[in-house]
Amino acid sequence: MDFLSDFLTLFLGKLQSPTMGFLIGGMVVAAVNSELQIPDAIYKFIVFMLLIKVGLSGGIAIRNANLTEMLLPGLFAVVTGILIVFIGRYTLAKLPKVRVVDAIATAGLFGAVSGSTLAAALTLLESEGVKYEAWAAALYPFMDIPALVTAIVLASVYTSKQRDNALESLSKQEYLSKQRVTAGGYPNQRRIERRITASGYPKDPRDTAGARVRIWPIIQESLQGSALSALLLGLALGLLTRPESVYESFFNPLFRGLLSILMLVMGMEATTRLGELRKVGQWYALYSFVAPLLHGFIAFGLGMIAHITTGFSLGGVVILATIAASSSDISGPPTLRAGIPSANPSAYIGSSTAVGTPVALALGIPLFIGLAQALGG
């Protein structure tokens, strides 16, 4: 009963946070058919500012860390972020009535990192007296960015295949129609198929559609997208320059206010497409409950390998598990909205905020800390 009470307290506390409050406010505004609108130019500027800030903070943290010590944990963070997206692609996307692009976007959001969940883990580690490396929090861009890039690339590959299949199917139908007109009737189907094959049209368009998808141009296009470009630019500036003064005086003070407006917009957009989520809501709820714990345990296991081989602290292992269990509430939604515009925000935002984040906070963090203390004791 106490555990349930603690879970509900954390959940209600999360709903009362400014970020969640503006998100819910946007959903309410859209639900009552308000004419309130945020101009698209303002939305794009806010996204740029937020992603530059996130990239700057990550770059500064990495620059101040010992890169040799970060090598193996950083590699594991990258692997975990990519793996989480593939897990969602081949589990959630296979469930009934779940659109593949929605599943990939949801997996991308769960592969990306929540700064607030990470902050909660750091606070709890300190209160429990669990030691961790000062640079451990800088692992988040190693997981966050690869997860988002992987999700966008997988979605691009999938949509490219679907488009090629549709074009091949249309070409085949047009060719069949042309053959019927030329023959003055409807020739035998087998004879038509022989003509199609001889003319270069495949019997099954899916046999060759995949060969037309070139991965590198998709990756290049993804990296050149506005959202990821801003994130990577901020990361590079944080690593290669000394932006602390402008970061502290300009980007950091504006961050929470801009994030609140962004969440208002995302809430409005999510509500307008909420009807689509109701059809498959139970599958997203199931995924969102299981995924944070599964992802966290995968990262915890990899972190233990780093602990045994390089002396990576158990507190660092908890941080790695926590960022894997978290789902992004900052860089993820705008990046996915820009990179996978066909995905339904109600699916990936609703899954994260309604179930994923409370599970990571109330179950994941205490579980991983307790496990680390048991192993270290």
KEKE-3310 file (N, C-alpha, C; in steps of 0.2 Angstrom, whole numbers, plus 5000, padded with zeros to 4 digits):
npx = (5004:5010:5019:5011:5005:5016:5020:5008:5009:5021:5017:5006:5013:5022:5012:5009:5020:5028:5031:5023:5011:5009:5009:4997:4988:4988:4982:4970:4965:4965:4955:4943:4941:4947:4952:4965:4982:4999:5011:5019:5032:5037:5036:5046:5058:5058:5060:5073:5081:5079:5085:5098:5103:5102:5112:5123:5125:5127:5139:5148:5149:5155:5167:5173:5176:5185:5190:5195:5191:5177:5176:5171:5159:5152:5152:5143:5132:5129:5126:5115:5106:5103:5099:5087:5078:5078:5072:5059:5055:5054:5045:5034:5029:5025:5013:4995:4986:4995:5003:5018:5027:5023:5026:5040:5044:5039:5048:5060:5058:5058:5071:5078:5083:5078:5080:5075:5071:5084:5090:5082:5087:5100:5099:5093:5103:5113:5107:5106:5119:5127:5141:5146:5154:5159:5157:5147:5134:5135:5134:5122:5120:5126:5118:5106:5106:5111:5099:5089:5093:5093:5080:5074:5081:5077:5063:5063:5068:5058:5047:5051:5052:5039:5034:5041:5035:5022:5023:5029:5018:5008:5014:5014:5001:4997:5004:4998:4985:4988:4992:4981:4973:4980:4980:4967:4958:4956:4970:4977:4981:4994:5001:5002:5010:5022:5026:5027:5038:5048:5049:5055:5048:5044:5037:5032:5032:5038:5049:5060:5060:5066:5079:5081:5082:5093:5105:5114:5112:5100:5103:5112:5103:5095:5104:5106:5094:5083:5081:5090:5102:5103:5104:5116:5125:5125:5131:5144:5149:5149:5159:5170:5172:5171:5158:5152:5149:5139:5130:5126:5121:5111:5105:5102:5094:5082:5077:5067:5055:5054:5053:5040:5031:5033:5029:5015:5011:5014:5005:4993:4993:4994:4982:4973:4975:4971:4961:4966:4975:4966:4962:4972:4977:4979:4990:5000:5001:5004:5017:5023:5024:5032:5043:5052:5058:5064:5073:5081:5086:5094:5104:5109:5115:5125:5132:5137:5147:5156:5159:5166:5176:5183:5182:5171:5160:5147:5137:5138:5133:5120:5116:5117:5108:5097:5095:5093:5081:5073:5062:5063:5059:5062:5072:5068:5053:5052:5062:5058:5046:5050:5058:5051:5038:5026:5022:5011:5010:5002:5004:5018:5021:5010:5012:5025:5023:5012:5013:5027:5036:5032:5034:5047:5052:5046:5047:5059:5071:5072:5073:5085:5094:5093:5097:5110:5116:5114:5123:5135:5136)
npy = (4994:5006:5007:5009:5021:5030:5029:5035:5047:5052:5052:5061:5072:5074:5077:5090:5097:5111:5108:5097:5103:5113:5105:5098:5108:5113:5102:5103:5115:5113:5103:5109:5116:5128:5144:5147:5149:5145:5154:5146:5150:5155:5143:5136:5143:5142:5128:5128:5135:5128:5116:5119:5123:5111:5104:5112:5111:5097:5096:5104:5097:5085:5090:5094:5082:5066:5059:5046:5038:5039:5031:5017:5017:5027:5021:5010:5017:5023:5011:5006:5016:5014:5001:5001:5007:4998:4988:4992:4994:4981:4975:4983:4988:4977:4974:4973:4984:4995:5008:5008:5019:5026:5018:5017:5030:5031:5022:5029:5040:5034:5029:5041:5053:5059:5074:5078:5066:5061:5071:5068:5056:5058:5067:5058:5048:5055:5058:5045:5043:5037:5035:5042:5045:5062:5065:5057:5061:5067:5057:5057:5063:5054:5043:5049:5056:5046:5037:5045:5049:5036:5032:5041:5037:5024:5026:5033:5024:5014:5022:5025:5013:5009:5019:5016:5004:5007:5015:5005:4996:5004:5007:4994:4992:5002:4997:4985:4989:4996:4985:4978:4987:4988:4975:4974:4968:4957:4949:4933:4931:4925:4926:4940:4942:4936:4945:4957:4953:4951:4964:4971:4974:4968:4953:4954:4968:4971:4963:4970:4982:4986:4986:4998:5007:5018:5019:5028:5041:5044:5044:5055:5065:5065:5070:5083:5089:5101:5100:5090:5096:5108:5102:5095:5105:5113:5104:5102:5115:5117:5107:5112:5125:5139:5142:5145:5157:5164:5154:5153:5165:5168:5156:5147:5153:5156:5144:5135:5143:5144:5130:5127:5134:5126:5114:5117:5119:5106:5098:5103:5099:5085:5082:5085:5074:5063:5054:5044:5037:5031:5019:5010:5011:5002:4994:5003:5007:4995:4993:5005:5003:4991:4994:5004:4998:4986:4992:4999:4988:4982:4992:4992:4980:4981:4992:4986:4977:4987:4992:4980:4979:4991:4998:5007:5016:5010:5019:5026:5016:5015:5028:5026:5016:5023:5034:5026:5020:5031:5043:5055:5072:5083:5086:5076:5076:5088:5085:5073:5076:5085:5076:5064:5067:5061:5053:5050:5062:5060:5047:5044:5055:5054:5040:5041:5052:5049:5036:5030:5039:5041:5027:5025:5035:5031:5017:5013:5021:5019:5005:5002:5008:5002:4989:4991:4995:4983:4974:4981:4980)
npz = (5000:5004:4994:4983:4986:4986:4973:4967:4972:4967:4953:4953:4957:4946:4936:4941:4938:4930:4916:4913:4916:4907:4895:4898:4898:4885:4879:4884:4880:4866:4866:4869:4858:4856:4848:4849:4844:4840:4831:4818:4815:4827:4834:4828:4831:4845:4846:4840:4849:4861:4858:4854:4867:4874:4867:4870:4884:4885:4877:4885:4897:4892:4888:4899:4906:4909:4895:4892:4903:4900:4889:4887:4895:4888:4875:4878:4881:4868:4861:4868:4866:4853:4852:4859:4851:4840:4847:4850:4837:4832:4841:4847:4835:4829:4834:4835:4824:4826:4820:4810:4809:4820:4830:4829:4831:4844:4850:4848:4856:4868:4868:4868:4880:4896:4904:4917:4923:4924:4933:4944:4948:4951:4962:4971:4972:4978:4990:4995:4997:4988:4977:4962:4946:4941:4928:4924:4921:4909:4900:4894:4880:4872:4872:4869:4856:4846:4847:4843:4830:4825:4825:4816:4804:4803:4801:4790:4781:4781:4776:4764:4757:4758:4749:4737:4735:4732:4721:4712:4712:4706:4693:4688:4687:4678:4667:4665:4661:4649:4641:4640:4632:4621:4616:4613:4622:4636:4639:4643:4660:4664:4653:4653:4664:4660:4650:4658:4666:4657:4652:4662:4674:4690:4696:4709:4717:4729:4729:4724:4729:4741:4737:4732:4742:4748:4761:4766:4760:4767:4780:4779:4776:4787:4797:4792:4794:4802:4816:4822:4817:4824:4837:4836:4832:4844:4853:4847:4848:4862:4865:4858:4860:4871:4878:4891:4897:4889:4889:4902:4905:4895:4887:4897:4907:4899:4896:4903:4902:4888:4885:4891:4883:4871:4876:4877:4864:4859:4867:4862:4848:4850:4856:4845:4837:4845:4843:4835:4843:4852:4847:4848:4861:4872:4869:4868:4881:4888:4882:4886:4900:4902:4894:4900:4911:4906:4897:4906:4913:4904:4901:4914:4915:4905:4910:4922:4916:4912:4925:4931:4922:4920:4932:4933:4942:4954:4956:4944:4935:4939:4935:4921:4919:4922:4913:4902:4905:4905:4896:4883:4887:4881:4870:4862:4858:4849:4840:4834:4829:4819:4812:4809:4803:4799:4810:4824:4836:4848:4850:4853:4863:4872:4877:4883:4893:4900:4905:4904:4910:4923:4927:4926:4935:4948:4949:4942:4946:4960:4960:4953:4961:4973:4968:4965:4977:4984:4976:4979:4992)
capx = (5000:5014:5022:5006:5004:5022:5019:5003:5012:5026:5014:5003:5018:5024:5007:5009:5026:5027:5032:5017:5005:5008:5007:4990:4984:4988:4978:4963:4964:4963:4949:4937:4941:4949:4956:4972:4987:5006:5013:5024:5039:5039:5038:5053:5063:5059:5064:5080:5084:5080:5090:5105:5104:5103:5118:5128:5126:5130:5146:5152:5150:5159:5173:5176:5176:5191:5187:5197:5186:5171:5175:5167:5152:5150:5150:5138:5126:5127:5123:5109:5101:5101:5096:5081:5074:5077:5067:5053:5053:5052:5040:5028:5027:5021:5006:4989:4984:5000:5007:5025:5030:5021:5030:5047:5044:5039:5054:5065:5057:5060:5078:5081:5084:5074:5084:5071:5072:5091:5091:5079:5091:5106:5097:5092:5110:5117:5104:5108:5127:5130:5146:5146:5158:5156:5155:5142:5128:5137:5133:5115:5120:5129:5112:5100:5107:5110:5093:5084:5095:5091:5073:5073:5083:5072:5056:5064:5069:5051:5042:5054:5050:5032:5033:5043:5030:5016:5025:5029:5012:5005:5017:5012:4994:4997:5007:4993:4980:4991:4992:4974:4971:4984:4977:4960:4954:4959:4974:4978:4985:5000:5005:5004:5015:5028:5028:5029:5044:5052:5050:5058:5043:5044:5030:5030:5036:5042:5055:5066:5059:5071:5086:5082:5083:5100:5105:5118:5108:5095:5107:5114:5097:5093:5108:5105:5087:5084:5081:5096:5107:5104:5107:5123:5129:5126:5136:5150:5151:5151:5165:5176:5173:5170:5152:5149:5146:5133:5126:5123:5117:5106:5102:5099:5088:5076:5076:5061:5050:5053:5050:5033:5027:5034:5024:5009:5010:5014:4999:4987:4994:4993:4974:4970:4976:4970:4957:4969:4978:4962:4961:4977:4980:4981:4996:5005:5001:5008:5024:5026:5025:5037:5049:5057:5061:5068:5079:5085:5090:5099:5109:5112:5120:5131:5136:5141:5153:5161:5161:5170:5182:5186:5181:5165:5156:5140:5132:5138:5129:5113:5114:5117:5102:5091:5094:5090:5074:5069:5060:5064:5053:5065:5075:5064:5047:5053:5066:5054:5041:5053:5061:5046:5032:5020:5020:5006:5012:4998:5007:5024:5021:5006:5016:5030:5021:5006:5015:5034:5040:5030:5037:5055:5053:5043:5049:5065:5076:5073:5075:5092:5099:5093:5101:5117:5118:5115:5129:5140:5136)
capy = (5000:5012:5008:5012:5028:5033:5029:5040:5054:5054:5053:5067:5077:5075:5081:5097:5101:5116:5105:5093:5107:5116:5100:5096:5114:5113:5097:5105:5121:5110:5099:5114:5119:5135:5146:5149:5146:5148:5154:5141:5153:5155:5137:5134:5147:5139:5122:5129:5138:5122:5110:5122:5123:5104:5102:5116:5108:5091:5097:5107:5092:5080:5093:5094:5075:5062:5055:5039:5035:5039:5028:5011:5019:5031:5016:5007:5022:5023:5004:5005:5020:5011:4995:5002:5009:4992:4983:4995:4993:4974:4973:4987:4989:4971:4973:4974:4991:5000:5010:5007:5025:5028:5013:5019:5037:5030:5019:5034:5044:5030:5028:5047:5054:5064:5077:5078:5060:5060:5075:5065:5050:5061:5069:5052:5045:5059:5057:5039:5042:5032:5039:5042:5050:5069:5066:5052:5064:5068:5051:5057:5064:5048:5039:5053:5058:5040:5035:5050:5048:5029:5032:5045:5033:5018:5028:5035:5018:5011:5026:5025:5006:5010:5024:5012:4998:5010:5017:4999:4994:5009:5006:4988:4992:5005:4993:4980:4993:4997:4979:4976:4991:4986:4968:4974:4964:4955:4943:4928:4934:4922:4929:4947:4942:4935:4951:4961:4951:4952:4971:4973:4975:4962:4951:4956:4974:4970:4959:4974:4989:4987:4987:5005:5012:5019:5021:5034:5048:5045:5047:5062:5070:5066:5074:5089:5091:5107:5099:5087:5100:5112:5098:5093:5111:5115:5099:5104:5122:5115:5104:5115:5132:5141:5145:5145:5164:5165:5148:5154:5172:5168:5150:5143:5157:5156:5137:5133:5146:5141:5123:5127:5135:5121:5108:5119:5117:5099:5096:5105:5094:5078:5081:5085:5067:5058:5049:5038:5033:5027:5013:5005:5013:4997:4992:5008:5007:4989:4994:5010:5000:4986:4996:5008:4993:4982:4996:5000:4982:4981:4996:4991:4974:4984:4996:4981:4975:4992:4992:4975:4979:4998:5002:5012:5016:5008:5025:5027:5011:5017:5033:5023:5013:5028:5037:5021:5019:5038:5045:5062:5077:5090:5086:5070:5078:5092:5081:5068:5080:5087:5071:5059:5071:5057:5050:5053:5064:5057:5040:5044:5059:5051:5034:5044:5056:5046:5029:5029:5043:5039:5021:5026:5038:5028:5010:5012:5023:5015:4998:5002:5010:4996:4983:4993:4994:4976:4972:4984:4978)
capz = (5000:5004:4987:4978:4988:4984:4965:4965:4974:4961:4947:4953:4957:4939:4933:4943:4936:4924:4910:4912:4917:4900:4891:4899:4897:4878:4877:4886:4875:4860:4867:4870:4851:4856:4842:4851:4839:4841:4824:4816:4815:4834:4836:4825:4835:4851:4845:4839:4856:4866:4856:4855:4874:4876:4864:4873:4890:4884:4875:4890:4902:4890:4887:4906:4908:4907:4889:4893:4907:4897:4883:4887:4897:4882:4870:4880:4880:4861:4859:4872:4863:4846:4853:4862:4845:4837:4851:4848:4829:4831:4846:4847:4828:4827:4838:4830:4823:4828:4814:4811:4810:4827:4834:4828:4835:4851:4852:4848:4862:4874:4868:4870:4888:4900:4909:4923:4926:4926:4939:4950:4950:4954:4968:4975:4973:4983:4997:4998:4998:4982:4974:4955:4943:4940:4921:4922:4918:4902:4895:4890:4873:4869:4871:4866:4849:4842:4847:4839:4823:4822:4824:4810:4799:4802:4799:4783:4777:4780:4772:4757:4755:4756:4743:4731:4734:4729:4714:4708:4711:4701:4687:4686:4685:4672:4662:4663:4657:4643:4638:4638:4627:4615:4614:4612:4626:4642:4638:4649:4666:4664:4647:4655:4669:4657:4647:4663:4668:4651:4651:4668:4679:4694:4698:4716:4718:4735:4728:4722:4732:4746:4734:4730:4747:4750:4768:4768:4759:4772:4786:4778:4776:4794:4800:4790:4797:4806:4823:4823:4816:4830:4843:4835:4832:4851:4855:4844:4851:4869:4865:4855:4862:4879:4878:4897:4899:4885:4891:4909:4905:4890:4885:4903:4910:4895:4895:4906:4899:4881:4885:4893:4877:4867:4878:4876:4857:4858:4869:4857:4843:4853:4857:4838:4834:4850:4841:4832:4848:4856:4844:4850:4867:4877:4867:4870:4888:4889:4880:4890:4907:4902:4891:4904:4916:4901:4894:4911:4915:4898:4902:4920:4914:4901:4915:4926:4912:4913:4932:4932:4918:4920:4938:4933:4949:4954:4955:4937:4933:4940:4930:4914:4918:4923:4906:4897:4907:4904:4889:4882:4887:4879:4864:4858:4854:4843:4835:4831:4825:4813:4808:4807:4803:4798:4816:4828:4843:4853:4852:4857:4869:4877:4880:4888:4899:4904:4908:4904:4914:4930:4929:4927:4942:4954:4949:4939:4950:4967:4959:4951:4966:4977:4965:4965:4984:4985:4973:4982:4999)
cpx = (5004:5018:5018:5005:5010:5022:5014:5005:5017:5022:5010:5008:5021:5019:5007:5015:5025:5027:5025:5011:5004:5006:4999:4986:4983:4982:4970:4961:4961:4956:4943:4937:4942:4953:4963:4977:4994:5009:5019:5031:5041:5040:5045:5059:5064:5062:5071:5084:5085:5085:5097:5107:5106:5110:5124:5130:5129:5138:5151:5154:5155:5166:5177:5177:5183:5188:5189:5193:5179:5170:5171:5160:5149:5148:5144:5131:5124:5123:5116:5104:5098:5097:5089:5076:5073:5072:5060:5050:5051:5048:5034:5025:5024:5015:5001:4987:4989:5003:5014:5029:5029:5025:5037:5048:5044:5045:5060:5064:5060:5068:5082:5081:5080:5079:5081:5072:5079:5093:5088:5084:5098:5105:5096:5099:5114:5114:5105:5115:5130:5134:5145:5151:5155:5154:5149:5136:5129:5136:5126:5115:5122:5123:5106:5100:5107:5103:5088:5086:5093:5084:5071:5075:5078:5065:5057:5065:5062:5047:5045:5052:5043:5030:5035:5038:5024:5017:5026:5023:5008:5008:5015:5005:4993:4999:5001:4987:4982:4991:4985:4971:4974:4981:4970:4955:4957:4963:4975:4983:4992:5004:5007:5010:5022:5030:5030:5037:5050:5054:5053:5054:5043:5037:5028:5034:5040:5048:5061:5065:5064:5078:5087:5083:5091:5101:5108:5115:5103:5098:5109:5109:5095:5097:5108:5098:5088:5085:5088:5102:5108:5107:5114:5128:5130:5131:5143:5153:5153:5157:5171:5177:5172:5164:5148:5146:5139:5128:5122:5119:5111:5102:5098:5093:5081:5073:5069:5055:5048:5050:5043:5029:5028:5029:5017:5007:5010:5007:4993:4987:4992:4985:4971:4970:4975:4966:4960:4972:4973:4961:4966:4980:4982:4988:5002:5006:5005:5016:5027:5028:5031:5044:5054:5061:5066:5074:5084:5089:5095:5105:5113:5117:5126:5135:5140:5147:5158:5163:5167:5177:5186:5185:5175:5161:5149:5135:5132:5133:5122:5111:5113:5110:5096:5090:5091:5083:5070:5067:5060:5058:5056:5067:5071:5058:5048:5057:5062:5048:5043:5055:5056:5039:5025:5018:5015:5009:5008:5001:5013:5024:5016:5009:5021:5027:5016:5009:5023:5038:5038:5033:5044:5056:5052:5046:5057:5071:5077:5075:5082:5096:5099:5097:5108:5120:5119:5121:5135:5141:5139)
cpy = (5006:5013:5011:5019:5032:5034:5035:5047:5057:5056:5060:5073:5079:5079:5088:5101:5106:5113:5101:5098:5111:5111:5099:5102:5115:5108:5099:5111:5118:5106:5103:5118:5126:5137:5148:5145:5149:5148:5149:5144:5153:5148:5134:5137:5144:5132:5123:5131:5132:5117:5113:5122:5116:5102:5105:5112:5101:5091:5100:5101:5087:5083:5093:5087:5072:5058:5048:5035:5034:5034:5022:5013:5022:5026:5012:5011:5022:5016:5004:5009:5017:5005:4996:5004:5003:4987:4986:4994:4986:4971:4977:4988:4983:4970:4975:4981:4996:5001:5010:5013:5028:5024:5015:5026:5036:5027:5024:5039:5041:5029:5035:5048:5060:5067:5078:5072:5059:5065:5072:5059:5053:5064:5063:5048:5049:5058:5050:5038:5038:5037:5037:5047:5057:5069:5061:5055:5066:5063:5052:5058:5058:5043:5043:5054:5051:5037:5039:5049:5041:5029:5035:5041:5027:5020:5030:5029:5015:5015:5026:5018:5006:5014:5020:5007:5001:5012:5011:4996:4998:5008:4999:4988:4996:5001:4987:4983:4994:4991:4977:4981:4989:4979:4968:4970:4963:4949:4939:4932:4931:4925:4936:4947:4941:4941:4956:4960:4953:4960:4975:4975:4968:4960:4953:4963:4974:4967:4964:4981:4991:4989:4994:5010:5012:5022:5027:5041:5049:5047:5054:5067:5071:5070:5081:5093:5097:5105:5096:5092:5105:5108:5097:5099:5113:5110:5101:5110:5121:5112:5108:5122:5133:5145:5146:5152:5165:5160:5150:5161:5172:5162:5147:5147:5156:5149:5135:5136:5144:5134:5123:5129:5130:5115:5110:5117:5110:5096:5098:5100:5087:5077:5081:5078:5061:5053:5043:5034:5029:5020:5007:5007:5008:4995:4997:5008:5001:4991:4999:5008:4996:4989:5000:5003:4989:4986:4997:4994:4981:4985:4995:4985:4977:4988:4991:4978:4981:4993:4986:4976:4986:5001:5007:5011:5013:5013:5027:5022:5013:5023:5031:5020:5018:5031:5032:5020:5026:5038:5052:5066:5083:5089:5081:5073:5082:5089:5076:5071:5082:5081:5065:5063:5067:5053:5054:5055:5061:5050:5041:5049:5056:5045:5036:5047:5053:5040:5029:5033:5042:5032:5021:5030:5034:5021:5010:5014:5020:5008:4998:5004:5005:4990:4985:4993:4987:4972:4974:4982:4972)
cpz = (5000:4997:4982:4980:4986:4976:4963:4967:4969:4955:4947:4954:4950:4935:4935:4941:4931:4918:4908:4912:4910:4895:4891:4897:4889:4876:4879:4881:4868:4860:4867:4863:4852:4850:4843:4846:4841:4834:4823:4817:4822:4836:4834:4829:4842:4851:4844:4846:4861:4864:4856:4862:4876:4873:4868:4880:4890:4882:4881:4895:4899:4889:4894:4909:4906:4901:4890:4897:4905:4891:4883:4890:4891:4876:4871:4880:4873:4859:4862:4868:4856:4847:4855:4856:4841:4840:4850:4841:4828:4836:4845:4840:4825:4830:4833:4830:4825:4821:4815:4812:4817:4831:4834:4832:4842:4854:4853:4854:4868:4874:4869:4878:4890:4905:4916:4927:4929:4932:4945:4952:4953:4961:4973:4977:4978:4990:5000:4999:4993:4978:4966:4952:4941:4933:4919:4919:4911:4897:4891:4883:4869:4868:4867:4859:4845:4842:4843:4831:4820:4821:4818:4804:4798:4799:4791:4778:4776:4775:4765:4754:4753:4750:4737:4730:4730:4722:4709:4706:4705:4694:4684:4683:4679:4666:4660:4659:4650:4638:4636:4632:4620:4612:4612:4616:4633:4641:4644:4654:4666:4659:4649:4659:4666:4653:4652:4665:4663:4650:4657:4674:4683:4695:4704:4717:4724:4735:4727:4725:4737:4743:4732:4735:4749:4757:4769:4766:4764:4778:4785:4778:4783:4798:4798:4791:4802:4814:4825:4822:4822:4836:4842:4835:4840:4854:4853:4847:4858:4870:4863:4857:4869:4879:4885:4899:4895:4887:4897:4909:4900:4889:4892:4906:4906:4894:4897:4903:4892:4881:4887:4887:4872:4869:4877:4869:4856:4861:4865:4851:4845:4853:4850:4835:4839:4848:4838:4837:4852:4853:4846:4857:4872:4875:4869:4877:4891:4888:4885:4897:4907:4899:4896:4908:4912:4899:4900:4913:4910:4900:4909:4919:4910:4906:4920:4923:4913:4920:4933:4928:4919:4927:4938:4939:4948:4953:4947:4933:4933:4936:4923:4913:4919:4916:4901:4899:4906:4897:4889:4883:4884:4872:4859:4855:4848:4838:4831:4827:4819:4808:4805:4807:4802:4805:4820:4835:4849:4855:4856:4863:4874:4880:4885:4894:4903:4908:4909:4909:4922:4932:4930:4933:4948:4955:4948:4944:4956:4966:4957:4957:4971:4975:4966:4972:4986:4982:4976:4989:5001)
residu = (MET:ASP:PHE:LEU:SER:ASP:PHE:LEU:THR:LEU:PHE:LEU:GLY:LYS:LEU:GLN:SER:PRO:THR:MET:GLY:PHE:LEU:ILE:GLY:GLY:MET:VAL:VAL:ALA:ALA:VAL:ASN:SER:GLU:LEU:GLN:ILE:PRO:ASP:ALA:ILE:TYR:LYS:PHE:ILE:VAL:PHE:MET:LEU:LEU:ILE:LYS:VAL:GLY:LEU:SER:GLY:GLY:ILE:ALA:ILE:ARG:ASN:ALA:ASN:LEU:THR:GLU:MET:LEU:LEU:PRO:GLY:LEU:PHE:ALA:VAL:VAL:THR:GLY:ILE:LEU:ILE:VAL:PHE:ILE:GLY:ARG:TYR:THR:LEU:ALA:LYS:LEU:PRO:LYS:VAL:ARG:VAL:VAL:ASP:ALA:ILE:ALA:THR:ALA:GLY:LEU:PHE:GLY:ALA:VAL:SER:GLY:SER:THR:LEU:ALA:ALA:ALA:LEU:THR:LEU:LEU:GLU:SER:GLU:GLY:VAL:LYS:TYR:GLU:ALA:TRP:ALA:ALA:ALA:LEU:TYR:PRO:PHE:MET:ASP:ILE:PRO:ALA:LEU:VAL:THR:ALA:ILE:VAL:LEU:ALA:SER:VAL:TYR:THR:SER:LYS:GLN:ARG:ASP:ASN:ALA:LEU:GLU:SER:LEU:SER:LYS:GLN:GLU:TYR:LEU:SER:LYS:GLN:ARG:VAL:THR:ALA:GLY:GLY:TYR:PRO:ASN:GLN:ARG:ARG:ILE:GLU:ARG:ARG:ILE:THR:ALA:SER:GLY:TYR:PRO:LYS:ASP:PRO:ARG:ASP:THR:ALA:GLY:ALA:ARG:VAL:ARG:ILE:TRP:PRO:ILE:ILE:GLN:GLU:SER:LEU:GLN:GLY:SER:ALA:LEU:SER:ALA:LEU:LEU:LEU:GLY:LEU:ALA:LEU:GLY:LEU:LEU:THR:ARG:PRO:GLU:SER:VAL:TYR:GLU:SER:PHE:PHE:ASN:PRO:LEU:PHE:ARG:GLY:LEU:LEU:SER:ILE:LEU:MET:LEU:VAL:MET:GLY:MET:GLU:ALA:THR:THR:ARG:LEU:GLY:GLU:LEU:ARG:LYS:VAL:GLY:GLN:TRP:TYR:ALA:LEU:TYR:SER:PHE:VAL:ALA:PRO:LEU:LEU:HIS:GLY:PHE:ILE:ALA:PHE:GLY:LEU:GLY:MET:ILE:ALA:HIS:ILE:THR:THR:GLY:PHE:SER:LEU:GLY:GLY:VAL:VAL:ILE:LEU:ALA:THR:ILE:ALA:ALA:SER:SER:SER:ASP:ILE:SER:GLY:PRO:PRO:THR:LEU:ARG:ALA:GLY:ILE:PRO:SER:ALA:ASN:PRO:SER:ALA:TYR:ILE:GLY:SER:SER:THR:ALA:VAL:GLY:THR:PRO:VAL:ALA:LEU:ALA:LEU:GLY:ILE:PRO:LEU:PHE:ILE:GLY:LEU:ALA:GLN:ALA:LEU:GLY:GLY)
# end
